[in-house]
Each structure stands twice: as C-alpha cells, then as structure tokens.
Amino acid sequence: MPSLTKSIASHLQTSSRASFFNTSAKRRPSRMCWPWIWDVVRVRTRVYWRRTSRKWWASTSVTVNWRRPEPCRGIRTSRTEELPFPDCSVDLLAAASAAHWFDQSRFLAEASRVLKPGGCVALLGFTDSGTRFHYQGCGERLNHMYEEVKQVLLPFTSNRVAVAEGKLEELYTAIPFPDKERIEGVKVKSSISVRNLVGFIETWSMFQGFKKKDPEAAGELLLTTQKRFLEAMGVMSPDTEMEQEMEYYCILTSKPAQSASRVPAGP
C-alpha cells in the first residue's frame, strides 16, 4: 500500500503532522506507518465473532504525540463516540475498516473536541465489490464463487455495510472541517489462504445474521465454500494461498489550526 501511505503522509505533513494510524484486526496499517508515530492508543470499538469464539475488535487509534522511533503501544477500551482524552489533546484519529460502524454525528463532534488545532482524521476502508482473486488460471471462477457467497448473504446485509460500500460518502459530506480530501482506487495485492478467506467470511456481520437465523445452513455455507475453492484451484490443502486484490479508499481531514506555527518534533 505504498502509494496510499505516501499520500496520507503528505497530507499529514501539510497539516503540520507526521503521524499515522493503526486499527483493524490485522493491524497492517499501523505496521506500515510506525516510522511516523510517536505514541498510539488503540481504542476498541466493536465486536465480531469467529468460529473459535474469539473476539475480533474493529478499533480506532489515537495518536497523542508524534515522530517517536520506539514501537507503538497502548490499548484502551471505550466507545469511539466517547474517547477518553482531554479537549485538544490528540494529533491523529484513524480507523481502518471500522468507520461505517460509528455514530456519524457523535463521532465527528468527538473528533472536533479531542483533536488539537491542526490535528487530523484518517479513515481507511475498502469496497468488497472490488475484491478479486488470482490463482493460476482459475481467478474468474474464484471471483464468481465469492460473489455467489455474497448473494446468499445479501438479505442479511445491514445499512452499516452499505455505508462502507458507499465509501463513507455521507460521513465525508458531514465533515465540518474545510480541509478534507478523498483518495480512491488504491489496489493492494496480498496472499490469503483458503482457510483464512473462509474465516474472513465468517467475521462478516451479514454472515452472523445468517448464522443466527439458520446455524446449520451457515455452517454448511462455509464448508461448501472451502470445498469449492479447493476444487477450483485443484488442491487439497486449505492452507494453499492465492492472491487477493482489494481496492482501498481513504478520507483525510484536518481541524483548522489556530495559528500557523508548527508543532515541534518529538525526540
């Protein structure tokens, strides 16, 4: 995701900040952007469930200070709409694949409260309609099967998920700060095993809705999906990896600065 990282870093530096973000279960955004971060507090905001019954948290990170070379640390639990920070104390609020769950008006009000003048918000997400798979010559078949799974789960899709697929358009429009921008169409390729893809599907809120209505059918959907992917790929191990291409977008905004002076860099 280098191009997206550079664009975000450029925006933050223009806004007198050189910090970035965490969030999402995989925490990939935080790892790629640690060079810019000083001190991050990860705020857990919502629960998803896996087959193992472990909790997956969508989270929002809060960068309190910036440009510190040490590893980031610090996790607190709170609502995104009720952040445990004083007024004008935060450099950066960021969320990856989580903002569609927020209470829009309360989140924006809270962001305005806790951000320092010149502080930034970075909201990263992806549209599942842009997800593609590649494995030797059967990519199109894999894509078709993936779409079939989504069609089965379509009746259980919530308005929140629709907000994510709409690239947070309503939230972007409601941002009260004049300095805001969108970055779209950033394609990122990574490897994912068939087993992990099925696990990813299981975390979807629409799958959980399906499971609540018909647990047996939901379990069968996962087993059938794994079997079909393995057959299409001509392999037996669910740990076989394929290439996954996802299309990301990002919303960036900064709170108006009260003065033109820059914040001094950390040690």
BALOBA-1460 file (C-alpha; in Angstrom, 3 decimals):
// residues 267
<rec num="1" residu="m" x="0.000" y="0.000" z="0.000"/>
<rec num="2" residu="p" x="2.971" y="2.345" z="-0.569"/>
<rec num="3" residu="s" x="1.178" y="4.889" z="-2.777"/>
<rec num="4" residu="l" x="-1.630" y="5.339" z="-0.260"/>
<rec num="5" residu="t" x="0.862" y="5.638" z="2.597"/>
<rec num="6" residu="k" x="2.767" y="8.382" z="0.766"/>
<rec num="7" residu="s" x="-0.422" y="10.296" z="0.000"/>
<rec num="8" residu="i" x="-1.567" y="10.169" z="3.610"/>
<rec num="9" residu="a" x="1.856" y="11.116" z="4.952"/>
<rec num="10" residu="s" x="1.927" y="14.070" z="2.560"/>
<rec num="11" residu="h" x="-1.472" y="15.258" z="3.777"/>
<rec num="12" residu="l" x="-0.491" y="14.922" z="7.409"/>
<rec num="13" residu="q" x="2.783" y="16.778" z="6.915"/>
<rec num="14" residu="t" x="0.937" y="19.545" z="5.090"/>
<rec num="15" residu="s" x="-1.302" y="19.765" z="8.135"/>
<rec num="16" residu="s" x="1.758" y="20.072" z="10.409"/>
<rec num="17" residu="r" x="1.588" y="16.414" z="11.419"/>
<rec num="18" residu="a" x="3.725" y="13.415" z="10.581"/>
<rec num="19" residu="s" x="1.792" y="10.689" z="12.351"/>
<rec num="20" residu="f" x="-0.381" y="7.824" z="11.201"/>
<rec num="21" residu="f" x="-2.676" y="5.100" z="12.233"/>
<rec num="22" residu="n" x="-3.499" y="1.658" z="13.464"/>
<rec num="23" residu="t" x="-6.822" y="-0.198" z="13.649"/>
<rec num="24" residu="s" x="-8.452" y="-3.251" z="12.131"/>
<rec num="25" residu="a" x="-7.858" y="-6.767" z="13.345"/>
<rec num="26" residu="k" x="-4.799" y="-7.347" z="11.149"/>
<rec num="27" residu="r" x="-3.147" y="-4.065" z="12.201"/>
<rec num="28" residu="r" x="-1.358" y="-3.798" z="8.831"/>
<rec num="29" residu="p" x="-1.875" y="-0.002" z="8.640"/>
<rec num="30" residu="s" x="-0.086" y="0.539" z="11.943"/>
<rec num="31" residu="r" x="2.897" y="-1.603" z="10.984"/>
<rec num="32" residu="m" x="3.477" y="0.189" z="7.707"/>
<rec num="33" residu="c" x="3.232" y="3.609" z="9.311"/>
<rec num="34" residu="w" x="5.127" y="3.172" z="12.588"/>
<rec num="35" residu="p" x="8.012" y="5.394" z="11.363"/>
<rec num="36" residu="w" x="5.687" y="8.396" z="11.680"/>
<rec num="37" residu="i" x="4.076" y="7.533" z="15.012"/>
<rec num="38" residu="w" x="5.142" y="8.530" z="18.483"/>
<rec num="39" residu="d" x="2.508" y="7.218" z="20.870"/>
<rec num="40" residu="v" x="-0.693" y="5.448" z="19.860"/>
<rec num="41" residu="v" x="-3.660" y="4.445" z="21.949"/>
<rec num="42" residu="r" x="-5.815" y="1.856" z="20.225"/>
<rec num="43" residu="v" x="-9.474" y="2.211" z="21.165"/>
<rec num="44" residu="r" x="-11.564" y="-0.916" z="20.730"/>
<rec num="45" residu="t" x="-14.955" y="-0.096" z="19.335"/>
<rec num="46" residu="r" x="-16.895" y="-3.152" z="18.197"/>
<rec num="47" residu="v" x="-17.027" y="-6.930" z="18.398"/>
<rec num="48" residu="y" x="-17.073" y="-9.567" z="15.646"/>
<rec num="49" residu="w" x="-17.095" y="-13.326" z="16.191"/>
<rec num="50" residu="r" x="-15.052" y="-16.127" z="14.628"/>
<rec num="51" residu="r" x="-15.572" y="-19.875" z="14.627"/>
<rec num="52" residu="t" x="-13.088" y="-20.088" z="17.507"/>
<rec num="53" residu="s" x="-15.403" y="-17.829" z="19.566"/>
<rec num="54" residu="r" x="-12.580" y="-15.330" z="19.981"/>
<rec num="55" residu="k" x="-13.484" y="-11.672" z="19.721"/>
<rec num="56" residu="w" x="-12.339" y="-9.556" z="16.798"/>
<rec num="57" residu="w" x="-12.334" y="-5.848" z="17.514"/>
<rec num="58" residu="a" x="-12.714" y="-3.072" z="14.998"/>
<rec num="59" residu="s" x="-10.724" y="-0.284" z="16.563"/>
<rec num="60" residu="t" x="-9.804" y="3.340" z="16.299"/>
<rec num="61" residu="s" x="-6.306" y="4.541" z="17.036"/>
<rec num="62" residu="v" x="-5.471" y="7.823" z="18.651"/>
<rec num="63" residu="t" x="-2.067" y="9.371" z="18.089"/>
<rec num="64" residu="v" x="-1.307" y="11.509" z="21.117"/>
<rec num="65" residu="n" x="2.235" y="12.537" z="20.175"/>
<rec num="66" residu="w" x="4.314" y="12.090" z="17.041"/>
<rec num="67" residu="r" x="7.689" y="11.213" z="15.494"/>
<rec num="68" residu="r" x="8.947" y="8.844" z="18.140"/>
<rec num="69" residu="p" x="11.171" y="5.965" z="16.905"/>
<rec num="70" residu="e" x="10.147" y="3.441" z="19.587"/>
<rec num="71" residu="p" x="7.428" y="0.839" z="18.894"/>
<rec num="72" residu="c" x="3.849" y="1.985" z="19.438"/>
<rec num="73" residu="r" x="1.950" y="0.708" z="22.419"/>
<rec num="74" residu="g" x="-1.136" y="1.378" z="24.490"/>
<rec num="75" residu="i" x="-4.640" y="-0.053" z="24.240"/>
<rec num="76" residu="r" x="-7.748" y="1.231" z="25.960"/>
<rec num="77" residu="t" x="-11.343" y="0.197" z="25.607"/>
<rec num="78" residu="s" x="-14.027" y="2.804" z="25.040"/>
<rec num="79" residu="r" x="-16.646" y="3.929" z="22.582"/>
<rec num="80" residu="t" x="-15.377" y="5.864" z="19.594"/>
<rec num="81" residu="e" x="-18.050" y="8.455" z="20.341"/>
<rec num="82" residu="e" x="-16.762" y="8.862" z="23.920"/>
<rec num="83" residu="l" x="-12.973" y="8.995" z="23.665"/>
<rec num="84" residu="p" x="-11.061" y="9.075" z="26.968"/>
<rec num="85" residu="f" x="-8.961" y="12.148" z="26.130"/>
<rec num="86" residu="p" x="-9.000" y="15.814" z="27.173"/>
<rec num="87" residu="d" x="-10.061" y="18.557" z="24.798"/>
<rec num="88" residu="c" x="-7.496" y="19.495" z="22.122"/>
<rec num="89" residu="s" x="-5.048" y="16.740" z="23.137"/>
<rec num="90" residu="v" x="-4.827" y="14.404" z="20.121"/>
<rec num="91" residu="d" x="-2.760" y="14.689" z="16.936"/>
<rec num="92" residu="l" x="-4.492" y="11.982" z="14.927"/>
<rec num="93" residu="l" x="-7.662" y="9.886" z="14.945"/>
<rec num="94" residu="a" x="-7.706" y="6.995" z="12.496"/>
<rec num="95" residu="a" x="-9.764" y="3.930" z="11.697"/>
<rec num="96" residu="a" x="-9.312" y="1.083" z="9.230"/>
<rec num="97" residu="s" x="-12.428" y="-0.786" z="8.117"/>
<rec num="98" residu="a" x="-14.347" y="0.460" z="11.149"/>
<rec num="99" residu="a" x="-15.786" y="3.932" z="10.498"/>
<rec num="100" residu="h" x="-19.010" y="2.594" z="8.963"/>
<rec num="101" residu="w" x="-19.970" y="1.353" z="12.443"/>
<rec num="102" residu="f" x="-19.611" y="4.765" z="14.064"/>
<rec num="103" residu="d" x="-22.445" y="7.033" z="15.125"/>
<rec num="104" residu="q" x="-21.619" y="9.638" z="12.491"/>
<rec num="105" residu="s" x="-22.696" y="12.865" z="14.187"/>
<rec num="106" residu="r" x="-21.338" y="11.891" z="17.606"/>
<rec num="107" residu="f" x="-18.007" y="10.745" z="16.170"/>
<rec num="108" residu="l" x="-17.478" y="13.996" z="14.271"/>
<rec num="109" residu="a" x="-18.370" y="16.032" z="17.352"/>
<rec num="110" residu="e" x="-15.956" y="13.987" z="19.455"/>
<rec num="111" residu="a" x="-13.212" y="14.302" z="16.840"/>
<rec num="112" residu="s" x="-13.641" y="18.066" z="16.856"/>
<rec num="113" residu="r" x="-13.389" y="18.052" z="20.646"/>
<rec num="114" residu="v" x="-10.265" y="15.919" z="21.158"/>
<rec num="115" residu="l" x="-8.163" y="16.977" z="18.157"/>
<rec num="116" residu="k" x="-5.511" y="19.617" z="18.611"/>
<rec num="117" residu="p" x="-5.712" y="22.572" z="16.213"/>
<rec num="118" residu="g" x="-4.235" y="21.154" z="13.017"/>
<rec num="119" residu="g" x="-4.912" y="17.586" z="14.181"/>
<rec num="120" residu="c" x="-6.023" y="15.047" z="11.583"/>
<rec num="121" residu="v" x="-8.553" y="12.302" z="10.947"/>
<rec num="122" residu="a" x="-7.709" y="9.407" z="8.586"/>
<rec num="123" residu="l" x="-10.407" y="6.857" z="7.730"/>
<rec num="124" residu="l" x="-9.295" y="3.897" z="5.627"/>
<rec num="125" residu="g" x="-11.640" y="1.344" z="4.117"/>
<rec num="126" residu="f" x="-12.141" y="-0.987" z="1.184"/>
<rec num="127" residu="t" x="-15.027" y="-1.812" z="-1.103"/>
<rec num="128" residu="d" x="-15.684" y="-5.534" z="-1.281"/>
<rec num="129" residu="s" x="-17.107" y="-5.119" z="-4.768"/>
<rec num="130" residu="g" x="-13.534" y="-4.505" z="-5.916"/>
<rec num="131" residu="t" x="-12.113" y="-7.704" z="-4.400"/>
<rec num="132" residu="r" x="-10.532" y="-10.115" z="-6.890"/>
<rec num="133" residu="f" x="-8.698" y="-13.430" z="-6.565"/>
<rec num="134" residu="h" x="-5.921" y="-14.871" z="-8.705"/>
<rec num="135" residu="y" x="-4.608" y="-18.431" z="-8.744"/>
<rec num="136" residu="q" x="-3.033" y="-19.812" z="-11.882"/>
<rec num="137" residu="g" x="-5.811" y="-19.803" z="-14.492"/>
<rec num="138" residu="c" x="-8.908" y="-20.039" z="-12.300"/>
<rec num="139" residu="g" x="-9.203" y="-16.488" z="-10.989"/>
<rec num="140" residu="e" x="-12.507" y="-15.715" z="-12.698"/>
<rec num="141" residu="r" x="-14.058" y="-18.880" z="-11.341"/>
<rec num="142" residu="l" x="-12.922" y="-17.971" z="-7.820"/>
<rec num="143" residu="n" x="-14.347" y="-14.473" z="-8.214"/>
<rec num="144" residu="h" x="-17.676" y="-15.909" z="-9.336"/>
<rec num="145" residu="m" x="-17.884" y="-18.236" z="-6.327"/>
<rec num="146" residu="y" x="-17.034" y="-15.372" z="-3.987"/>
<rec num="147" residu="e" x="-19.850" y="-13.304" z="-5.494"/>
<rec num="148" residu="e" x="-22.241" y="-16.221" z="-5.037"/>
<rec num="149" residu="v" x="-21.448" y="-16.291" z="-1.314"/>
<rec num="150" residu="k" x="-22.199" y="-12.572" z="-1.072"/>
<rec num="151" residu="q" x="-25.502" y="-13.082" z="-2.882"/>
<rec num="152" residu="v" x="-26.538" y="-15.730" z="-0.345"/>
<rec num="153" residu="l" x="-25.774" y="-13.285" z="2.468"/>
<rec num="154" residu="l" x="-27.276" y="-10.230" z="0.753"/>
<rec num="155" residu="p" x="-30.622" y="-10.396" z="2.651"/>
<rec num="156" residu="f" x="-28.673" y="-10.037" z="5.901"/>
<rec num="157" residu="t" x="-26.633" y="-7.024" z="4.823"/>
<rec num="158" residu="s" x="-27.093" y="-4.078" z="7.178"/>
<rec num="159" residu="n" x="-27.198" y="-0.399" z="6.338"/>
<rec num="160" residu="r" x="-23.800" y="-0.062" z="8.032"/>
<rec num="161" residu="v" x="-22.186" y="-2.363" z="5.475"/>
<rec num="162" residu="a" x="-23.870" y="-0.408" z="2.693"/>
<rec num="163" residu="v" x="-22.251" y="2.733" z="4.126"/>
<rec num="164" residu="a" x="-18.823" y="1.108" z="3.784"/>
<rec num="165" residu="e" x="-19.533" y="0.061" z="0.197"/>
<rec num="166" residu="g" x="-20.561" y="3.666" z="-0.471"/>
<rec num="167" residu="k" x="-17.074" y="4.788" z="0.615"/>
<rec num="168" residu="l" x="-18.440" y="6.714" z="3.612"/>
<rec num="169" residu="e" x="-19.891" y="9.356" z="1.301"/>
<rec num="170" residu="e" x="-22.419" y="10.638" z="3.836"/>
<rec num="171" residu="l" x="-19.803" y="10.894" z="6.574"/>
<rec num="172" residu="y" x="-17.416" y="12.697" z="4.213"/>
<rec num="173" residu="t" x="-20.101" y="15.228" z="3.326"/>
<rec num="174" residu="a" x="-20.852" y="15.820" z="7.015"/>
<rec num="175" residu="i" x="-17.232" y="16.559" z="7.996"/>
<rec num="176" residu="p" x="-17.299" y="20.164" z="9.282"/>
<rec num="177" residu="f" x="-13.649" y="20.945" z="8.521"/>
<rec num="178" residu="p" x="-12.919" y="22.754" z="5.219"/>
<rec num="179" residu="d" x="-9.644" y="20.860" z="4.682"/>
<rec num="180" residu="k" x="-10.666" y="17.374" z="3.564"/>
<rec num="181" residu="e" x="-9.878" y="15.051" z="0.686"/>
<rec num="182" residu="r" x="-10.571" y="11.598" z="-0.726"/>
<rec num="183" residu="i" x="-8.148" y="9.040" z="-2.088"/>
<rec num="184" residu="e" x="-9.789" y="6.258" z="-4.099"/>
<rec num="185" residu="g" x="-8.986" y="3.293" z="-6.289"/>
<rec num="186" residu="v" x="-5.872" y="2.146" z="-4.433"/>
<rec num="187" residu="k" x="-5.418" y="-1.523" z="-5.337"/>
<rec num="188" residu="v" x="-3.478" y="-3.669" z="-2.878"/>
<rec num="189" residu="k" x="-2.392" y="-7.249" z="-3.525"/>
<rec num="190" residu="s" x="-1.652" y="-9.767" z="-0.784"/>
<rec num="191" residu="s" x="-1.729" y="-13.510" z="-0.193"/>
<rec num="192" residu="i" x="-4.517" y="-15.299" z="1.637"/>
<rec num="193" residu="s" x="-5.117" y="-18.992" z="2.231"/>
<rec num="194" residu="v" x="-8.435" y="-20.648" z="1.509"/>
<rec num="195" residu="r" x="-8.790" y="-21.336" z="5.231"/>
<rec num="196" residu="n" x="-8.270" y="-17.680" z="6.142"/>
<rec num="197" residu="l" x="-10.648" y="-16.500" z="3.432"/>
<rec num="198" residu="v" x="-13.383" y="-18.686" z="4.895"/>
<rec num="199" residu="g" x="-12.505" y="-17.331" z="8.348"/>
<rec num="200" residu="f" x="-12.759" y="-13.799" z="6.967"/>
<rec num="201" residu="i" x="-16.216" y="-14.509" z="5.559"/>
<rec num="202" residu="e" x="-17.242" y="-15.838" z="8.960"/>
<rec num="203" residu="t" x="-16.441" y="-12.484" z="10.579"/>
<rec num="204" residu="w" x="-18.873" y="-10.610" z="8.316"/>
<rec num="205" residu="s" x="-21.865" y="-9.138" z="10.118"/>
<rec num="206" residu="m" x="-24.177" y="-10.476" z="7.389"/>
<rec num="207" residu="f" x="-22.831" y="-13.999" z="7.926"/>
<rec num="208" residu="q" x="-23.524" y="-13.646" z="11.637"/>
<rec num="209" residu="g" x="-27.083" y="-12.602" z="10.790"/>
<rec num="210" residu="f" x="-27.461" y="-15.683" z="8.586"/>
<rec num="211" residu="k" x="-25.970" y="-17.876" z="11.317"/>
<rec num="212" residu="k" x="-28.409" y="-16.502" z="13.881"/>
<rec num="213" residu="k" x="-31.346" y="-17.398" z="11.639"/>
<rec num="214" residu="d" x="-30.075" y="-20.796" z="10.457"/>
<rec num="215" residu="p" x="-26.883" y="-22.058" z="12.167"/>
<rec num="216" residu="e" x="-26.823" y="-25.312" z="10.211"/>
<rec num="217" residu="a" x="-27.126" y="-23.629" z="6.811"/>
<rec num="218" residu="a" x="-24.498" y="-21.057" z="7.775"/>
<rec num="219" residu="g" x="-22.031" y="-23.769" z="8.750"/>
<rec num="220" residu="e" x="-22.755" y="-25.624" z="5.523"/>
<rec num="221" residu="l" x="-22.102" y="-22.451" z="3.516"/>
<rec num="222" residu="l" x="-18.596" y="-22.189" z="4.974"/>
<rec num="223" residu="l" x="-17.788" y="-25.841" z="4.350"/>
<rec num="224" residu="t" x="-19.154" y="-25.723" z="0.804"/>
<rec num="225" residu="t" x="-17.277" y="-22.519" z="0.011"/>
<rec num="226" residu="q" x="-13.982" y="-24.003" z="1.166"/>
<rec num="227" residu="k" x="-14.600" y="-27.212" z="-0.782"/>
<rec num="228" residu="r" x="-15.498" y="-25.338" z="-3.983"/>
<rec num="229" residu="f" x="-12.431" y="-23.108" z="-3.783"/>
<rec num="230" residu="l" x="-10.137" y="-26.103" z="-3.275"/>
<rec num="231" residu="e" x="-11.719" y="-27.973" z="-6.188"/>
<rec num="232" residu="a" x="-11.454" y="-24.961" z="-8.492"/>
<rec num="233" residu="m" x="-7.790" y="-24.498" z="-7.559"/>
<rec num="234" residu="g" x="-7.067" y="-28.211" z="-7.959"/>
<rec num="235" residu="v" x="-5.532" y="-28.513" z="-4.486"/>
<rec num="236" residu="m" x="-6.363" y="-30.378" z="-1.279"/>
<rec num="237" residu="s" x="-4.879" y="-28.239" z="1.486"/>
<rec num="238" residu="p" x="-6.989" y="-25.325" z="2.802"/>
<rec num="239" residu="d" x="-3.702" y="-23.636" z="3.668"/>
<rec num="240" residu="t" x="-2.974" y="-23.173" z="-0.046"/>
<rec num="241" residu="e" x="-2.577" y="-19.467" z="-0.728"/>
<rec num="242" residu="m" x="-3.959" y="-17.385" z="-3.581"/>
<rec num="243" residu="e" x="-3.506" y="-13.747" z="-4.468"/>
<rec num="244" residu="q" x="-6.171" y="-11.371" z="-3.185"/>
<rec num="245" residu="e" x="-6.553" y="-7.916" z="-4.705"/>
<rec num="246" residu="m" x="-8.533" y="-5.342" z="-2.730"/>
<rec num="247" residu="e" x="-9.469" y="-1.772" z="-3.601"/>
<rec num="248" residu="y" x="-8.956" y="0.745" z="-0.801"/>
<rec num="249" residu="y" x="-10.092" y="4.308" z="-0.255"/>
<rec num="250" residu="c" x="-9.191" y="6.868" z="2.379"/>
<rec num="251" residu="i" x="-10.799" y="10.008" z="3.793"/>
<rec num="252" residu="l" x="-8.437" y="12.635" z="5.198"/>
<rec num="253" residu="t" x="-9.333" y="15.803" z="7.048"/>
<rec num="254" residu="s" x="-7.699" y="18.193" z="9.493"/>
<rec num="255" residu="k" x="-9.044" y="20.512" z="12.161"/>
<rec num="256" residu="p" x="-8.357" y="24.185" z="11.388"/>
<rec num="257" residu="a" x="-5.180" y="25.427" z="13.066"/>
<rec num="258" residu="q" x="-5.479" y="28.393" z="15.386"/>
<rec num="259" residu="s" x="-2.013" y="29.545" z="14.372"/>
<rec num="260" residu="a" x="0.406" y="28.925" z="11.532"/>
<rec num="261" residu="s" x="3.210" y="27.773" z="13.800"/>
<rec num="262" residu="r" x="4.339" y="24.147" z="13.528"/>
<rec num="263" residu="v" x="4.349" y="21.714" z="16.404"/>
<rec num="264" residu="p" x="7.938" y="20.818" z="17.364"/>
<rec num="265" residu="a" x="9.060" y="17.302" z="16.507"/>
<rec num="266" residu="g" x="9.406" y="14.719" z="19.254"/>
<rec num="267" residu="p" x="12.763" y="13.275" z="20.249"/>
